[in-house]
Amino acid sequence: MGDAAAAAWDQRAAGILARLPRPPTRALDFGAGQGHLTHALRGRGLVAEGYEPSLAGRQAAQERYRLALWDSLPEVVDPPFELVTLIHSLE
């Protein structure tokens, strides 16, 4: 749950989006940490949500960005996400 500068998170979001064949409108950041990437994706115009099991991460996202991260995943998401990121979530 790094605390890199906002510009670094914006660059990461831009890099992810640049690799896609078409721009998504909805994104889920799985393992969102403190919400940095979710916030950066929202700043680029996406409807972005984040899932973070850590209470500390969710609280930090709320305090820093006023961002409410999910503590569990819904069974059905409608409309579905077009992009799902899992950065540092599978190690």
N, C-alpha and C positions, 0 to 999 in steps of 0.2 A: 504494500500500500504506500508507494512512493509519493513524495511531495514535490515533484518537479514543477518548474515554472509553467504558467498557463500557456505560454508560447510553445513549449515542448509538447504539451498535450494536444494543442491545436495542430501542430505539425504531424503528430502521430495520427490524428483523425484524418487529416488531409491525405496522408500516405495510404491509409487503409482505403479511403474512398477512391483514390486515384487508381487502385488496382482492380476495381470492379468494372464489369462491362457496361453497366448503367447505374446511375445514382439511385440509391435506395431512398425511401421516404420514412421507413420505420426500422429502428435498430434496438437490439438488446445487448447490453454489455454484461455478460455472465461472469460473476466474480468482480464486481465493479469497484471494490476497494473503497476509496474515499470519494468516488464519483467523478474523478477528473475526466476520464474519457467520455462518460455519459454527458457531462457538462459540455465538453468540447464538441461532441456530435450535435448536441442541441444548438450550440452556437453556429453550426454550419447548416442549420435549418431542418435537421431531422427531428422526427418524433422519436426520442430516445428514452429508453427505460434502463434501469440497472438492477441487477440482482446481487445482493451481498449477504452472505450468511453471518458475517461478523457484526455484532451490535456496535462495536467501536467504529467500524468503517461506515455503517449507516448513520451514526451520530455525527461523524466528521463531515459526511456529505451534506447532512441537514444544516450543520453550523456554517460550513464554508459556502455552499451554493444554494441553500434552501431547497435541496434536492432530496426527495423521499425515494430511497431505494427500496426495492422489494426484499422482504426477508424469506419469502417462499414464492414459488412459481405457480401461476394459475394453471388449471388443467387445460383451459382453452383460451387462446388469445385471438381476438377477432377485431380487426384484420390481423393476419399473421405478420411476423417480423420478416423483413427482406434481408437483414444483416444481423448476424449474431457473432459477437467477439468473445473470445475466451483467452485473454492475455494473462499469462501467469496463473492460469486456473487448473491446468492439468499436470503440473510438475509434481 
